Amino acid sequence: MTTPRELADRIEARLAPLATEAGRAWWDASVDASPHHDERRVAAEIAYADALADPDTFATLRNVLAAVDPTGEPELHRRLVLLHNEFVGNQVDPALMERLIQLGAEVDSAFSAFRGTVGDRNLNDNEINAILRDSDDSGERRQAWEASKQVGAEVADRVLELVRLRNEIAVGLGYRDHFAMSLALTELDEDVVFSVLDDVDRVSAEPFARWKSGVDTRLAERFGCGLGDLRPWHYDNVFFQSPPAGSGANPDGWYRGRDLVDLTARTYAGIGLDIAPILARNDLEPRDGKNQHAFCVDVDRSGDVRVLCNNVPTEEWAEVMLHEFGHAVYSAGTDPQLPWSLRTMHSLVTEGVAMMFEQLSKEPTWLTGIVGIDAPVVDAVRPQLVEGFRGGLLTFCRWVLVMTNFERGLYADPDADHNTRWWDLVERYQLLRRPEGRSAPDWAAKIHIASAPVYYQNYLLGQLVALQLADTLTTRFGGLIDHPGVGRFLADEVFGPGASIRWDHLVERATGHPLTAEHLAAAVAGEVDA
């Protein structure tokens, strides 16, 4: 008779090589969008899904899990829980799963190949962002902003089909919809998540409105228009998920001629974390046919960790590099002796670590010690750095409220008027005016809705982790710059355990407290002058 441990070993031995091939195929399709790579990706993901769909293995796993004592054999029980949760979502008709995978690959490929069109020019994301950052011409800005949304019209019907397929699977498995299933299978309580969202709305609404009022006054002066004439293209980010230039220190010039790879490597080396092995497998420069976004992927849970970026020498991409390599050092730092199913981590905790490092770009010690900016120059803009950090928190929190509430409604009723719903939420939470007469699937231009569904709550909860963990590290070591003790602490208390400990227990163990919004409330409660 097979023991519970032997069952877990056997399942992991079957899944691990399939997951590795799926990871490699996904990476190749991201760095070089082509029919060949898409076909390979689809085949690899179908093979992995087929293994997870095995009904006999799932039935045995479910019965064994019910019989294992979590207190007597906690690690074995944890393995079985995670394997069970991964199997649950795949207990569906293979033809349905195959269609879901194929459609997802099509949409991803469309995003990778997309370039916005303005007149006779095809613009990549960096070029659109440059116009929104630098141009004082409202007409040019509007054209660039509208170009960024063209991909939404191209993929919207397929994204809605993805939503319906995901819901069909979830309902067939006994869940209300895909949104509810996704939270449940990632150990998140929906009521708790939305209670946190309500708290964030409550503590950020008034400070955000005050901060944005100052931003809008400055933008109206810049563009020579009334406050009521400001529209989404007057802000630097196509989704207003980060503050406009001028609402902080605006240090893009500090990065001209500097090597973002070197800055990132020096940052992590200063806390005793070597990213050189990871750098050998990266793809960091922009080019046609490549995914225009940024991500980190742990291909095999055995050290093959890769980062994709599209770097240009700006503060934004300096932040992105710090963020993505936060994910990378986490993945590379899980204990290699753990069983395969535990050599991973909860998304919100790795997002928290990544955000904590990303926020170093506003830290004066990092700017002087790592970037090499003269101390008097940094000291002169120290208040603006603080303002930029707080403004960034406020802007991001309001953006997450849009995304999470939108996705909840999207899966609750896929046939609703989502073009209107999107702008209703944008106006409510971000205080942006919708363009007159616009009725377009602008929501579908956000790649996460198609390719990383029901994920944005992890960013917000991750932000709470980032602030709480940074406070712990600052208290213990005096800061996050050039303190080797920081790296040792993270390796031992956060990275090493992988998924062997539930995310909430891991956070409490590492910081000494359950996850709380009090650090966020403190950060946004003060006067944030624009």
For each residue, the residues with C-beta under 8 A, 3 or more apart:
1:
2: 6 7 10 60
3: 6 7
4: 7 8 64 67 68 73 76 80
5: 8 9 76
6: 2 3 9 10
7: 2 3 4 10 11 60 61 64 80
8: 4 5 11 12 76 79 80 83 339 341
9: 5 6 12 13 339
10: 2 6 7 13 14
11: 7 8 14 15 57 61 83
12: 8 9 15 16 79 83 339 340 341
13: 9 10 16
14: 10 11 17 18 51
15: 11 12 18 19 48 51 52 340
16: 12 13 19 20 300 301 340
17: 14 20 21
18: 14 15 21 22 44 47 48 51
19: 15 16 22 23 48 300 301
20: 16 17 23 24 299 300 304
21: 17 18 24 25 44 47 48
22: 18 19 25 26 41 44 45 47 48
23: 19 20 26 27 297 298 299 300 304
24: 20 21 27 28 44 299
25: 21 22 28 29 37 40 41 43 44 45
26: 22 23 29 30 41 44 45 297
27: 23 24 30 31 297 299 306 308
28: 24 25 31 32 37 40 41
29: 25 26 32 33 34 37 38 40 41 105 108 109 112
30: 26 27 33 108 112 290 291 295 308
31: 27 28 283 290 291 308
32: 28 29 37 289 290
33: 29 30 37 38 109 112 113 289 290 291
34: 29 37 38 289
35: 38 39
36: 39 40
37: 25 28 29 32 33 34 40 41
38: 29 33 34 35 41 42 105 106 109
39: 35 36 42 43
40: 25 28 29 36 37 43 44
41: 22 25 26 28 29 37 38 44 45 105
42: 38 39 45 46 101 102 105
43: 25 39 40 46 47
44: 18 21 22 24 25 26 40 41 47 48
45: 22 25 26 41 42 48 49 101 105
46: 42 43 49 50 97 98 101
47: 18 21 22 43 44 50 51
48: 15 18 19 21 22 44 45 51 52
49: 45 46 52 53 90 94 97 98 101
50: 46 47 53 54 94 97
51: 14 15 18 47 48 54
52: 15 48 49 86 87 89 90
53: 49 50 58 87 90 91 92 94 97
54: 50 51 57 58 87
55: 58 59 91
56: 59 60
57: 11 54 60 61 87
58: 53 54 55 61 62 84 87 88 91
59: 55 56 62 63
60: 2 7 56 57 63 64
61: 7 11 57 58 64 65 80 83 84 87
62: 58 59 65 66 84
63: 59 60 66 67
64: 4 7 60 61 67 68 80
65: 61 62 68 77 80 81 84
66: 62 63
67: 4 63 64
68: 4 64 65 72 73 76 77 80
69: 72 73 77
70: 73 74 77 78
71: 74
72: 68 69
73: 4 68 69 70 76 77
74: 70 71 77 78
75: 78 79 339 342 500
76: 4 5 8 68 73 79 80
77: 65 68 69 70 73 74 80 81
78: 70 74 75 81 82 342 499 500 501
79: 8 12 75 76 82 83 339 341 342
80: 4 7 8 61 64 65 68 76 77 83 84
81: 65 77 78 84 85
82: 78 79 85 86 341 342 499
83: 8 11 12 61 79 80 86 87 341
84: 58 61 62 65 80 81 87 88
85: 81 82 88 89 185 186 187
86: 52 82 83 89 90 185
87: 52 53 54 57 58 61 83 84 90 91
88: 58 84 85 91 173 185
89: 52 85 86 92 169 170 173 181 185
90: 49 52 53 86 87 97
91: 53 55 58 87 88 173
92: 53 89 96 97 169 172 173
93: 96 97
94: 49 50 53 97 98
95: 98 99
96: 92 93 99 100 165 168 169
97: 46 49 50 53 90 92 93 94 100 101 169
98: 46 49 94 95 101 102
99: 95 96 102 103 165
100: 96 97 103 104 162 165 166 169
101: 42 45 46 49 97 98 104 105
102: 42 98 99 105 106
103: 99 100 106 107 158 161 162 165
104: 100 101 107 108 162 450 451
105: 29 38 41 42 45 101 102 108 109
106: 38 102 103 109 110 158
107: 103 104 110 111 155 158 159 162 450 451
108: 29 30 104 105 111 112 291 450 451
109: 29 33 38 105 106 112 113
110: 106 107 113 114 151 154 155 158
111: 107 108 114 151 155 291 292 293 447 450 451
112: 29 30 33 108 109 289 290 291 292
113: 33 109 110 289
114: 110 111 150 151 154 292
115: 122 123 124 288
116: 122 123 124 128 144 147 148 150 151
117: 121 122 123 147 150
118: 121 123 143 144 147
119: 143
120:
121: 117 118
122: 115 116 117
123: 115 116 117 118 127 128 131 144 147
124: 115 116 127 128 286 288 292 310
125: 128 129 148 292 293 310
126: 129 130 286 292 310 312
127: 123 124 130 131
128: 116 123 124 125 131 132 144 145 147 148 238
129: 125 126 132 133 236 237 238 316
130: 126 127 133 134
131: 123 127 128 134 135 140 141 144
132: 128 129 135 141 144 145 233 235 236 237 238
133: 129 130 236 245 252
134: 130 131
135: 131 132 140 141 144
136: 222 223
137: 140 141
138: 141 142 223 225 233 234
139: 142 143
140: 131 135 137 143 144
141: 131 132 135 137 138 144 145 233 234
142: 138 139 145 146 231 233
143: 118 119 139 140 146 147
144: 116 118 123 128 131 132 135 140 141 147 148 233
145: 128 132 141 142 148 149 232 233 238
146: 142 143 149 150 233
147: 116 117 118 123 128 143 144 150
148: 116 125 128 144 145 151 238 445
149: 145 146 152 153 238 440 442 445
150: 114 116 117 146 147 153 154 445
151: 110 111 114 116 148 154 155 444 445
152: 149 155 156 440 441 442 443 444 445
153: 149 150 156 440 441 444
154: 110 114 150 151
155: 107 110 111 151 152 158 159 444 450
156: 152 153 159 160 441 444
157: 160 161
158: 103 106 107 110 155 161 162 450
159: 107 155 156 162 163 441 444 449 450
160: 156 157 163 164 414
161: 103 157 158 164 165
162: 100 103 104 107 158 159 165 166 450 453
163: 159 160 166 167 178 410 411 414 453
164: 160 161 167 168 414
165: 96 99 100 103 161 162 168 169
166: 100 162 163 169 170 178 411 453
167: 163 164 170 171 177 178 411 414
168: 96 164 165 171 172
169: 89 92 96 97 100 165 166 172 173 178 181
170: 89 166 167 173 175 176 177 178 180 181
171: 167 168 174 175 176 177
172: 92 168 169
173: 88 89 91 92 169 170 181
174: 171
175: 170 171 178 180 181 184
176: 170 171 179 180 181
177: 167 170 171 180 181 411 412
178: 163 166 167 169 170 175 181 182 411 453 454
179: 176 182 183 190 407 408 410 411 412 454
180: 170 175 176 177 183 184 190 411
181: 89 169 170 173 175 176 177 178 184 185
182: 178 179 185 186 453 454
183: 179 180 186 188 189 190 193 454 457
184: 175 180 181 187 188 190
185: 85 86 88 89 181 182
186: 85 182 183 346 347
187: 85 184 346 502 503 504
188: 183 184 192 193 348 457
189: 183 192 193
190: 179 180 183 184 193 194
191: 194 195
192: 188 189 195 196
193: 183 188 189 190 196 197 404 457 461
194: 190 191 197 198
195: 191 192 198 199
196: 192 193 199 200 460 461 464 517
197: 193 194 200 201 400 401 404 405 457 460
198: 194 195 201 202
199: 195 196 202 203 517 521
200: 196 197 203 204 397 400 401 460 517 520
201: 197 198 204 205 401 429
202: 198 199 205
203: 199 200 207 517 520 521 524 525
204: 200 201 207 208 393 394 397 398 524
205: 201 202 208 209
206: 209 210
207: 203 204 210 211 394 524 525 526 528
208: 204 205 211 212 394 395 397 398 431 524
209: 205 206 212 213 431
210: 206 207 213 214 527 528
211: 207 208 214 215 247 390 391 394 528 529 530
212: 208 209 215 216 431 530
213: 209 210 216 217 530
214: 210 211 217 218 247 529 530
215: 211 212 218 219 243 244 247 391 530
216: 212 213 219 220 227 230
217: 213 214 220 221 227 530
218: 214 215 221 222 246 247 530
219: 215 216 222 223 230 234 235 244
220: 216 217 223 224 225 226 227 229 230
221: 217 218 224
222: 136 218 219 246
223: 136 138 219 220 230 234
224: 220 221
225: 138 220 229 230
226: 220 229
227: 216 217 220 230
228: 433
229: 220 225 226
230: 216 219 220 223 225 227 234 433
231: 142 234 432 433 435
232: 145 235 238 240 426 432 433 434 435
233: 132 138 141 142 144 145 146
234: 138 141 219 223 230 231
235: 132 219 232 240 244 432
236: 129 132 133 242 243 244 245
237: 129 132 240 241 242 244
238: 128 129 132 145 148 149 232 445
239: 399 446
240: 232 235 237 395 399 426 430 432
241: 237 395 396 399
242: 236 237 316 392 395 396
243: 215 236 247 248 388 391 392 395
244: 215 219 235 236 237 247
245: 133 236 250 252
246: 218 222 250
247: 211 214 215 218 243 244 387 388 391 530
248: 243 362 384 385 387 388 389 391 392
249: 362 381 384 385 388
250: 245 246 315 384
251: 254 255 315 367 373 381
252: 133 245 255 256 313 314 315
253: 256
254: 251 258 315 367 371 373
255: 251 252 258 260 313 314 315 317 318 371
256: 252 253 313
257: 313
258: 254 255 262 263 313 371 372
259: 262 263
260: 255 263 264 284 311 313 317 318 321
261: 264 265 279 284 311 321
262: 258 259 265 266
263: 258 259 260 266 267 318 321 370 371
264: 260 261 267 268 275 321 322 325
265: 261 262 268 269 275 276 279
266: 262 263 269 270 370
267: 263 264 270 271 322 357 360 366 370 481
268: 264 265 271 273 274 275 325 329 487
269: 265 266 272 273 274 275
270: 266 267 369 370 481 482 483 484
271: 267 268 480 481 482 483 484 485 486 487 490
272: 269 484 486 487 488
273: 268 269 329 333 487 490 491
274: 268 269 277
275: 264 265 268 269 278 279 325 328 329
276: 265 279 280
277: 274 280 281 303 332
278: 275 281 282 305 306 307 325 328 329 332
279: 261 265 275 276 282
280: 276 277
281: 277 278 304 305 306
282: 278 279 306 307 308 309
283: 31 290 306 307 308 309
284: 260 261 307 308 309 310 311 321
285: 309 310 311
286: 124 126 290 292 310 311 312
287: 290
288: 115 124
289: 32 33 34 112 113
290: 30 31 32 33 112 283 286 287 308 310
291: 30 31 33 108 111 112 295 308
292: 111 112 114 124 125 126 286 310
293: 111 125 308 310 447
294: 307 308 309 310 320 323 324
295: 30 291 307 308 324
296: 305 306 307 308 324 325 327 328 331 354
297: 23 26 27 305 306 308
298: 23 301 304 305 331 344
299: 20 23 24 27 304 305 306
300: 16 19 20 23 303 304
301: 16 19 298 331 334 340 343 344
302: 336 343
303: 277 300 332 336
304: 20 23 281 298 299 300
305: 278 281 296 297 298 299 328 331 332
306: 27 278 281 282 283 296 297 299
307: 278 282 283 284 294 295 296 324 325 327 328
308: 27 30 31 282 283 284 290 291 293 294 295 296 297 324
309: 282 283 284 285 294 317 320 321 324
310: 124 125 126 284 285 286 290 292 293 294 317
311: 260 261 284 285 286 317 320 321
312: 126 286 317
313: 252 255 256 257 258 260 317
314: 252 255 317 318
315: 250 251 252 254 255 318 319 361
316: 129 242 319 320
317: 255 260 309 310 311 312 313 314 320 321
318: 255 260 263 314 315 321 322 361 371
319: 315 316 322 323 358 361
320: 294 309 311 316 317 323 324 358
321: 260 261 263 264 284 309 311 317 318 324 325
322: 264 267 318 319 325 326 354 357 358 360 361
323: 294 319 320 326 327 354 355 357 358
324: 294 295 296 307 308 309 320 321 327 328 354
325: 264 268 275 278 296 307 321 322 328 329 357
326: 322 323 329 330 350 353 354 355 356 357 358
327: 296 307 323 324 330 331 350 353 354
328: 275 278 296 305 307 324 325 331 332
329: 268 273 275 278 325 326 332 333 353 490 495
330: 326 327 333 334 345 349 350 353 354 494 495
331: 296 298 301 305 327 328 334 344 345 350
332: 277 278 303 305 328 329 495
333: 273 329 330 490 491 495 496
334: 301 330 331 338 342 343 344 345 495 496 497 498
335: 338 343 496 497 498
336: 302 303 343
337:
338: 334 335 342 343 498 500
339: 8 9 12 75 79 342 343
340: 12 15 16 301 343
341: 8 12 79 82 83 344 499
342: 75 78 79 82 334 338 339 498 499 500
343: 301 302 334 335 336 338 339 340 498 499
344: 298 301 331 334 341 498 499
345: 330 331 334 349 350 495 498 499 503
346: 186 187 349 350 499 502 503 506
347: 186 350 351 455 458 462
348: 188 351 352 457 458 459 461 462 465 503
349: 330 345 346 352 353 462 465 494 503 506 507
350: 326 327 330 331 345 346 347 353 354 462
351: 347 348 354 355 458 459 461 462 463 465 466
352: 348 349 355 356 461 462 463 464 465 466 469 507
353: 326 327 329 330 349 350 356 357 465 466 469 490 494
354: 296 322 323 324 326 327 330 350 351 357 358 462
355: 323 326 351 352 358 359 459 462 463 465 466
356: 326 352 353 359 465 466 467 469 470 480
357: 267 322 323 325 326 353 354 360 480
358: 319 320 322 323 326 354 355 361
359: 355 356 362 363 389 466 470
360: 267 322 357 363 366 480 481
361: 315 318 319 322 358 366 367
362: 248 249 359 385 386 388 389 392
363: 359 360 366 367 385 480 481
364: 367 368 378 379 382 385
365: 368 369 479 481
366: 267 360 361 363 369 370 371 481
367: 251 254 361 363 364 370 371 373 378 385
368: 364 365 371 372 373 374 375 378
369: 270 365 366 481 482
370: 263 266 267 270 366 367 481
371: 254 255 258 263 318 366 367 368
372: 258 368
373: 251 254 367 368 377 378
374: 368 377 378
375: 368 378 379
376: 379 380
377: 373 374 380 381
378: 364 367 368 373 374 375 381 382 385
379: 364 375 376 382
380: 376 377
381: 249 251 377 378 384 385
382: 364 378 379 385 386
383: 386 387
384: 248 249 250 381 387 388
385: 248 249 362 363 364 367 378 381 382 388 389
386: 362 382 383 389 390
387: 247 248 383 384 390 391 528 529 530
388: 243 247 248 249 362 384 385 391 392
389: 248 359 362 385 386 392 393 523
390: 211 386 387 393 394 523 524 526 528
391: 211 215 243 247 248 387 388 394 395 528 530
392: 242 243 248 362 388 389 395 396
393: 204 389 390 396 397 463 520 523 524
394: 204 207 208 211 390 391 397 398 524 528
395: 208 240 241 242 243 391 392 398 399
396: 241 242 392 393 399 400 459 463
397: 200 204 208 393 394 400 401 460 463 520 524
398: 204 208 394 395 401 402 429 430 431
399: 239 240 241 395 396 402 403 429 430
400: 197 200 396 397 403 404 456 457 459 460
401: 197 200 201 397 398 404 405 425 429
402: 398 399 405 406 422 425 426 429 430
403: 399 400 406 407 446 448 449 456
404: 193 197 400 401 407 408 456 457 460
405: 197 401 402 408 409 425 429
406: 402 403 409 410 418 421 422 425 443 449
407: 179 403 404 410 411 449 453 454 456
408: 179 404 405 411 412
409: 405 406 412 413 416 418 421
410: 163 179 406 407 413 414 416 418 443 449
411: 163 166 167 177 178 179 180 407 408 414 454
412: 177 179 408 409 416
413: 409 410 416
414: 160 163 164 167 410 411
415:
416: 409 410 412 413 421
417: 420 421
418: 406 409 410 421 422 441 443
419: 422 423 439 440 441 442 443
420: 417 423 424 439
421: 406 409 416 417 418 424 425 443
422: 402 406 418 419 425 426 442 443
423: 419 420 426 427 434 438 442
424: 420 421 427 428
425: 401 402 405 406 421 422 428 429
426: 232 240 402 422 423 429 430 432 434
427: 423 424 430 431 432 433 434
428: 424 425
429: 201 398 399 401 402 405 425 426
430: 240 398 399 402 426 427
431: 208 209 212 398 427
432: 231 232 235 240 426 427
433: 228 230 231 232 427
434: 232 423 426 427 438
435: 231 232 438
436:
437:
438: 423 434 435 442
439: 419 420
440: 149 152 153 419
441: 152 153 156 159 418 419 444 445
442: 149 152 419 422 423 438 445
443: 152 406 410 418 419 421 422 446 449
444: 151 152 153 155 156 159 441 449 450
445: 148 149 150 151 152 238 441 442
446: 239 403 443 449
447: 111 293 450 451 452
448: 403 451 452 453 455 456
449: 159 403 406 407 410 443 444 446 453
450: 104 107 108 111 155 158 159 162 444 447 453
451: 104 107 108 111 447 448
452: 447 448 455
453: 162 163 166 178 182 407 448 449 450
454: 178 179 182 183 407 411 457
455: 347 448 452 458 459
456: 400 403 404 407 448 459 460
457: 183 188 193 197 348 400 404 454 460 461
458: 347 348 351 455 461 462
459: 348 351 355 396 400 455 456 462 463
460: 196 197 200 397 400 404 456 457 463 464
461: 193 196 348 351 352 457 458 464 465 515
462: 347 348 349 350 351 352 354 355 458 459 465 466
463: 351 352 355 393 396 397 459 460 466 467 520
464: 196 352 460 461 467 468 515 516 517 519 520
465: 348 349 351 352 353 355 356 461 462 468 469 507 515
466: 351 352 353 355 356 359 462 463 469 470
467: 356 463 464 470 471 519 520 523
468: 464 465 471 472 507 511 513 515 516 519
469: 352 353 356 465 466 472 473 494 507 510 511
470: 356 359 466 467 473 474 480
471: 467 468 474 475 511 519
472: 468 469 475 476 510 511 512
473: 469 470 476 477 479 480 483 486 489 490
474: 470 471 477 478 479 480
475: 471 472
476: 472 473 485 489
477: 473 474 480 483 485 486 489
478: 474 483
479: 365 473 474 483
480: 271 356 357 360 363 470 473 474 477 483 486
481: 267 270 271 360 363 365 366 369 370
482: 270 271 369
483: 270 271 473 477 478 479 480 486
484: 270 271 272 487 488
485: 271 476 477 488 489
486: 271 272 473 477 480 483 489 490
487: 268 271 272 273 484 490 491
488: 272 484 485 491 492
489: 473 476 477 485 486 492 493 494
490: 271 273 329 333 353 473 486 487 493 494 495
491: 273 333 487 488 494 495 496
492: 488 489 495 496
493: 489 490 496 497 509 510
494: 330 349 353 469 489 490 491 497 506 510
495: 329 330 332 333 334 345 490 491 492 498
496: 333 334 335 491 492 493
497: 334 335 493 494 500 501 506
498: 334 335 338 342 343 344 345 495
499: 78 82 341 342 343 344 345 346
500: 75 78 338 342 497
501: 78 497 505 506 509
502: 187 346 505 506
503: 187 345 346 348 349 506 507
504: 187 507 508 514 515
505: 501 502 508 509
506: 346 349 494 497 501 502 503 509 510
507: 349 352 465 468 469 503 504 510 511 514 515
508: 504 505 511 512 513 514 515
509: 493 501 505 506
510: 469 472 493 494 506 507
511: 468 469 471 472 507 508
512: 472 508
513: 468 508 516
514: 504 507 508
515: 461 464 465 468 504 507 508
516: 464 468 513 519
517: 196 199 200 203 464 520 521
518: 521 522
519: 464 467 468 471 516 522 523
520: 200 203 393 397 463 464 467 517 523 524
521: 199 203 517 518 524 525
522: 518 519 525 526
523: 389 390 393 467 519 520 526
524: 203 204 207 208 390 393 394 397 520 521 528
525: 203 207 521 522
526: 207 390 522 523
527: 210
528: 207 210 211 387 390 391 394 524
529: 211 214 387
530: 211 212 213 214 215 217 218 247 387 391
